Amino acid sequence: MQTRRGPQVIVTMRSQDLPAPDRFEWWREQMASDTAPTMISSPQAGDFRAVVTFAELGPVQLSVLSQPEMYAVRTPALIRRSDPERYAFSLITASTLWIAQRDHESLLEAGDLLLHETSRPFAARTPPGPGLGRVLMLHFPKAALPVRSRRLDSLLARRLRTGAGMTEIFARYLAGVASALERHEVGEPEAERLGEVALDLAAATLAAQVDAQDQLAPETRRQALLSRIESFIEHNLADPDLTPTVIAAHHHISVGYLHRIFQPRELTVAAWIRHRRLERCRADLTDPRLARRPIRAVGARWGFRDSADFSRAFRAAYGMPPSDYRRLPPAAVLTGAGAGVDPASSDR
């Protein structure tokens, strides 16, 4: 079992690494120190099996919790004893979660978002059964949000559905960061920036829910717009007519402004589109279910009108034509063979 010492960015801990009688008490201590003190009980306390990944990401902390059936209560007495004055903006990714806070209560399912805070009593319960509930929980100071807390009171313990708009963008971003953390692909240099973007997206998502976008800082609005544009690009990669002009018109901005807000990517908009198309093609070429699909059809599926143009772009990006890449053994693909060339290097 790992313990946190020093400025580690990511730490994963498993209760199974402890003797069974010690696991539940250890878990309660971890939750008290890393979220806020709560009273926790579980019918599986005698052999409690749970996993948690903590990550310090600049202005926020992200916790990935996998836990069995349990019941948690934060009482007024516990709040008086210790209140970090934080919000937790969570994505449910497996099983369900019941929560009550203020005068609201909700039963959330996988894919739902949830906001709660440490300064008010709450109760939460994960369901019975053999599986583990899984929650991605983003913690940040209440003072870090530009939206006044009383505007957000109506969202506490409410079920926020994803599937479109800022809720979908925020959920996808949170899931992507959590996946990278669990694979230990995030180091200290990029952790700060990931946290800053997460906070901007959380603020934009919550502001949109209460019609308070005017309270967002210009940088937060810019980051939210950039995320919406990237999501639009991802959903339209198959369209060969996807261009900066089309993207700018859809978002009611000028092409010049589109290029300016894309500057943090260090790629032009056209280069980013080509990069994402090539990455989708590369994934298709290694998918055994698509082994019989012609190479030209793979390119056409992701917006390449001309098979020769697709082949040239793929060779420039990955050092070999797509037909050769498809024949690589799985081990070579996993170790990154042929992937040493920047897919967008020719379009910077």
C-alpha positions as CSV (number, residue, x, y, z in Angstrom):
1,M,0.0,0.0,0.0
2,Q,1.3,3.4,-0.9
3,T,1.2,6.3,1.5
4,R,1.6,9.9,0.6
5,R,4.9,11.6,1.4
6,G,6.3,14.8,-0.1
7,P,5.1,16.5,-3.3
8,Q,3.7,13.4,-5.1
9,V,1.2,14.3,-7.8
10,I,-0.5,10.9,-8.0
11,V,-1.0,8.3,-5.3
12,T,-3.0,5.0,-5.6
13,M,-3.9,3.1,-2.4
14,R,-5.7,-0.2,-2.0
15,S,-7.4,-1.4,1.2
16,Q,-6.5,-5.0,0.1
17,D,-2.9,-4.3,0.9
18,L,-3.8,-4.2,4.6
19,P,-5.0,-7.1,6.9
20,A,-8.8,-7.4,6.6
21,P,-9.6,-6.2,10.2
22,D,-7.7,-2.9,9.5
23,R,-9.1,-2.0,6.1
24,F,-12.3,-0.2,7.0
25,E,-10.8,2.0,9.7
26,W,-8.0,2.9,7.3
27,W,-10.5,3.9,4.7
28,R,-12.4,6.1,7.1
29,E,-9.2,7.9,8.0
30,Q,-8.3,8.5,4.4
31,M,-11.8,9.9,3.6
32,A,-11.5,12.2,6.6
33,S,-8.1,13.6,5.7
34,D,-8.7,13.9,1.9
35,T,-12.3,15.1,1.6
36,A,-13.9,16.1,4.9
37,P,-14.6,14.3,8.2
38,T,-17.7,12.1,7.9
39,M,-19.3,9.2,9.8
40,I,-19.0,6.1,7.6
41,S,-20.5,2.7,8.0
42,S,-20.7,-0.4,5.8
43,P,-22.1,-3.9,6.0
44,Q,-18.8,-5.0,4.4
45,A,-16.6,-3.4,7.1
46,G,-15.2,-6.8,8.1
47,D,-13.5,-7.2,4.7
48,F,-13.6,-3.8,3.1
49,R,-12.2,-3.8,-0.4
50,A,-11.7,-0.3,-1.9
51,V,-9.3,1.6,-4.1
52,V,-8.6,5.3,-4.2
53,T,-6.3,7.4,-6.5
54,F,-5.6,10.9,-5.3
55,A,-4.0,13.6,-7.5
56,E,-3.0,17.1,-6.6
57,L,-3.6,19.2,-9.7
58,G,-2.6,22.8,-9.0
59,P,-5.8,24.5,-7.7
60,V,-7.9,21.3,-7.5
61,Q,-7.6,17.8,-6.2
62,L,-9.1,14.8,-8.1
63,S,-10.0,11.6,-6.3
64,V,-11.0,8.4,-8.1
65,L,-13.0,6.3,-5.6
66,S,-13.9,2.6,-6.1
67,Q,-15.8,1.4,-3.1
68,P,-18.4,-1.2,-2.0
69,E,-21.7,-0.5,-0.2
70,M,-21.4,2.2,2.4
71,Y,-23.3,5.0,4.1
72,A,-21.7,8.4,4.9
73,V,-23.1,11.3,7.0
74,R,-21.5,14.7,7.6
75,T,-23.2,16.2,10.7
76,P,-23.3,19.8,12.0
77,A,-20.9,18.7,14.8
78,L,-18.3,17.5,12.3
79,I,-18.7,20.7,10.3
80,R,-18.0,22.7,13.4
81,R,-15.0,20.6,14.1
82,S,-13.5,21.0,10.6
83,D,-14.7,22.7,7.5
84,P,-12.3,23.1,4.5
85,E,-15.0,25.1,2.7
86,R,-14.8,23.2,-0.5
87,Y,-17.1,22.0,-3.3
88,A,-17.0,18.5,-4.7
89,F,-18.1,18.2,-8.3
90,S,-18.4,14.5,-9.1
91,L,-19.0,12.2,-12.0
92,I,-20.6,8.9,-11.3
93,T,-19.0,6.3,-13.6
94,A,-20.2,3.0,-12.2
95,S,-23.3,1.8,-10.2
96,T,-25.5,4.4,-8.4
97,L,-25.3,7.0,-5.6
98,W,-28.0,8.4,-3.4
99,I,-27.2,11.8,-1.8
100,A,-29.2,14.4,0.3
101,Q,-28.1,17.9,1.1
102,R,-29.9,21.1,2.0
103,D,-33.5,20.3,1.0
104,H,-32.6,18.2,-2.0
105,E,-32.0,14.5,-2.5
106,S,-31.2,12.5,-5.7
107,L,-30.4,9.0,-6.9
108,L,-27.7,9.3,-9.5
109,E,-26.7,6.8,-12.2
110,A,-23.5,6.3,-14.1
111,G,-22.9,9.3,-16.3
112,D,-24.5,11.8,-14.0
113,L,-22.8,14.8,-12.4
114,L,-23.3,15.9,-8.8
115,L,-22.3,19.0,-6.8
116,H,-22.1,19.0,-3.0
117,E,-20.2,21.1,-0.4
118,T,-18.5,20.5,2.9
119,S,-20.1,23.4,4.8
120,R,-23.6,21.9,5.0
121,P,-24.7,18.5,6.4
122,F,-25.2,15.7,3.9
123,A,-25.8,12.0,3.7
124,A,-24.8,9.7,0.9
125,R,-25.2,6.0,0.2
126,T,-23.8,3.6,-2.4
127,P,-26.0,0.6,-3.3
128,P,-25.7,-3.0,-2.0
129,G,-24.4,-5.7,-4.3
130,P,-21.2,-7.4,-5.3
131,G,-19.9,-4.6,-7.6
132,L,-18.0,-1.5,-6.7
133,G,-19.4,2.0,-7.0
134,R,-17.0,4.4,-8.8
135,V,-16.9,8.2,-8.5
136,L,-14.6,10.8,-9.9
137,M,-14.6,13.6,-7.4
138,L,-13.1,17.1,-8.2
139,H,-12.4,19.1,-5.0
140,F,-11.8,22.8,-5.0
141,P,-12.2,25.8,-2.6
142,K,-15.6,27.5,-2.7
143,A,-13.8,30.8,-3.0
144,A,-12.2,29.6,-6.3
145,L,-15.5,29.9,-8.1
146,P,-16.5,33.3,-9.5
147,V,-20.2,32.4,-9.2
148,R,-21.6,33.4,-5.8
149,S,-22.3,30.4,-3.6
150,R,-25.9,31.3,-3.0
151,R,-26.5,31.0,-6.8
152,L,-25.3,27.5,-6.7
153,D,-27.4,26.4,-3.7
154,S,-30.1,25.2,-6.0
155,L,-27.7,22.7,-7.6
156,L,-26.6,21.0,-4.4
157,A,-27.4,17.2,-4.5
158,R,-29.2,17.7,-7.8
159,R,-28.8,15.2,-10.6
160,L,-27.0,16.9,-13.5
161,R,-27.3,14.9,-16.7
162,T,-24.6,14.8,-19.3
163,G,-25.0,14.2,-23.0
164,A,-24.8,17.7,-24.4
165,G,-23.3,21.1,-23.8
166,M,-20.9,22.0,-21.0
167,T,-22.0,19.1,-18.8
168,E,-20.9,16.6,-21.5
169,I,-17.6,18.5,-22.1
170,F,-16.8,18.6,-18.4
171,A,-17.6,14.9,-17.9
172,R,-15.4,13.9,-20.8
173,Y,-12.5,16.0,-19.6
174,L,-12.8,14.6,-16.1
175,A,-13.0,11.0,-17.3
176,G,-10.0,11.6,-19.6
177,V,-7.8,13.1,-16.8
178,A,-8.8,10.3,-14.4
179,S,-7.9,7.7,-17.0
180,A,-4.5,9.3,-17.5
181,L,-3.9,9.5,-13.8
182,E,-4.7,5.8,-13.2
183,R,-2.2,4.9,-16.0
184,H,0.3,7.2,-14.2
185,E,0.8,9.3,-17.4
186,V,0.6,12.6,-15.6
187,G,3.7,14.2,-14.2
188,E,4.2,17.4,-12.2
189,P,4.9,19.7,-15.2
190,E,1.4,19.1,-16.7
191,A,-0.5,18.6,-13.4
192,E,-0.9,22.3,-12.7
193,R,-2.3,23.0,-16.2
194,L,-4.7,20.1,-16.1
195,G,-6.1,21.4,-12.8
196,E,-6.5,24.9,-14.1
197,V,-8.5,23.7,-17.1
198,A,-10.6,21.4,-14.8
199,L,-11.4,24.4,-12.6
200,D,-12.3,26.6,-15.6
201,L,-14.6,23.9,-17.0
202,A,-16.2,23.2,-13.7
203,A,-16.9,27.0,-13.3
204,A,-18.3,27.3,-16.8
205,T,-20.5,24.2,-16.4
206,L,-22.0,25.4,-13.1
207,A,-22.4,28.9,-14.4
208,A,-24.4,27.6,-17.4
209,Q,-26.7,25.8,-15.0
210,V,-27.7,28.9,-13.1
211,D,-27.4,31.4,-16.0
212,A,-24.4,33.2,-14.5
213,Q,-21.9,33.1,-17.4
214,D,-21.5,36.9,-17.0
215,Q,-19.7,36.3,-13.7
216,L,-16.9,34.2,-15.3
217,A,-13.5,35.6,-15.9
218,P,-12.5,36.2,-19.5
219,E,-9.9,33.3,-19.4
220,T,-12.5,30.9,-18.0
221,R,-14.9,31.9,-20.9
222,R,-12.1,31.4,-23.4
223,Q,-11.3,28.0,-22.0
224,A,-14.9,26.9,-22.1
225,L,-15.2,28.1,-25.7
226,L,-12.0,26.3,-26.7
227,S,-13.4,23.1,-25.1
228,R,-16.7,23.5,-27.0
229,I,-14.8,24.0,-30.2
230,E,-12.7,20.9,-29.6
231,S,-15.8,18.9,-28.9
232,F,-17.4,20.1,-32.1
233,I,-14.3,19.1,-34.0
234,E,-14.4,15.6,-32.5
235,H,-18.0,15.1,-33.4
236,N,-17.5,16.3,-37.0
237,L,-14.1,14.7,-38.0
238,A,-15.9,12.6,-40.6
239,D,-17.1,15.6,-42.5
240,P,-14.5,16.4,-45.2
241,D,-15.8,20.0,-45.4
242,L,-14.9,20.7,-41.8
243,T,-12.7,23.8,-42.0
244,P,-11.8,26.7,-39.7
245,T,-14.4,28.8,-41.5
246,V,-17.1,26.3,-40.8
247,I,-16.1,26.0,-37.2
248,A,-15.9,29.8,-36.6
249,A,-19.4,30.3,-38.2
250,H,-20.9,27.6,-36.0
251,H,-19.6,29.3,-32.9
252,H,-20.4,32.8,-34.1
253,I,-16.8,34.0,-33.9
254,S,-14.4,35.3,-36.6
255,V,-11.8,33.0,-38.1
256,G,-9.1,35.2,-36.7
257,Y,-10.4,34.9,-33.1
258,L,-10.7,31.1,-33.6
259,H,-7.0,31.0,-34.4
260,R,-6.1,33.2,-31.4
261,I,-7.9,31.0,-28.9
262,F,-6.3,27.9,-30.4
263,Q,-2.8,29.2,-29.8
264,P,-2.3,27.3,-26.5
265,R,-2.6,24.1,-28.6
266,E,0.6,25.2,-30.5
267,L,-1.1,23.9,-33.6
268,T,-3.2,25.6,-36.2
269,V,-6.8,24.7,-36.3
270,A,-6.3,22.8,-39.6
271,A,-3.3,20.9,-38.1
272,W,-5.4,19.9,-35.1
273,I,-8.2,18.6,-37.3
274,R,-5.7,16.5,-39.4
275,H,-4.0,15.3,-36.2
276,R,-7.3,14.0,-34.7
277,R,-8.3,12.4,-38.0
278,L,-5.0,10.6,-38.3
279,E,-5.3,9.4,-34.7
280,R,-8.8,8.0,-35.4
281,C,-7.5,6.3,-38.5
282,R,-4.6,4.8,-36.6
283,A,-7.0,3.4,-34.1
284,D,-9.1,1.8,-36.8
285,L,-6.1,0.2,-38.5
286,T,-5.3,-1.6,-35.3
287,D,-8.9,-2.7,-34.6
288,P,-9.2,-6.4,-35.5
289,R,-12.9,-5.9,-36.1
290,L,-12.0,-3.6,-39.0
291,A,-9.3,-5.8,-40.5
292,R,-11.2,-6.3,-43.7
293,R,-12.1,-2.7,-44.2
294,P,-10.1,-1.2,-47.2
295,I,-7.5,1.3,-46.4
296,R,-9.2,4.0,-48.5
297,A,-12.4,3.4,-46.5
298,V,-10.6,4.0,-43.3
299,G,-9.4,7.3,-44.5
300,A,-12.8,8.2,-46.0
301,R,-14.5,7.4,-42.7
302,W,-12.5,10.2,-41.0
303,G,-12.7,12.9,-43.6
304,F,-9.9,12.2,-46.1
305,R,-11.5,12.5,-49.6
306,D,-8.5,11.3,-51.5
307,S,-6.8,8.0,-50.6
308,A,-3.4,9.2,-51.9
309,D,-3.6,12.3,-49.7
310,F,-4.5,10.0,-46.7
311,S,-1.6,7.7,-47.4
312,R,0.9,10.6,-47.7
313,A,-0.4,12.2,-44.5
314,F,-0.2,9.0,-42.6
315,R,3.3,8.2,-43.7
316,A,4.5,11.7,-42.8
317,A,2.9,11.4,-39.3
318,Y,3.9,7.8,-38.4
319,G,6.8,6.9,-40.7
320,M,5.1,4.2,-42.7
321,P,2.1,3.9,-45.0
322,P,-1.2,2.8,-43.5
323,S,-1.0,-0.7,-45.1
324,D,2.3,-1.4,-43.3
325,Y,1.0,0.0,-40.0
326,R,-2.0,-2.3,-40.2
327,R,0.4,-5.3,-40.4
328,L,2.4,-4.4,-37.3
329,P,2.2,-7.0,-34.6
330,P,0.2,-5.8,-31.5
331,A,3.4,-5.6,-29.4
332,A,4.9,-3.1,-31.8
333,V,1.8,-0.9,-31.8
334,L,1.7,-0.9,-27.9
335,T,5.3,0.2,-27.7
336,G,4.7,3.0,-30.2
337,A,6.5,1.7,-33.3
338,G,6.0,4.1,-36.1
339,A,4.6,6.8,-33.9
340,G,7.7,8.9,-33.4
341,V,6.7,11.6,-35.9
342,D,4.5,14.5,-34.9
343,P,1.2,13.9,-36.8
344,A,0.8,17.7,-37.3
345,S,4.4,18.7,-37.8
346,S,3.9,19.7,-41.4
347,D,1.0,21.9,-40.6
348,R,2.3,24.1,-37.7
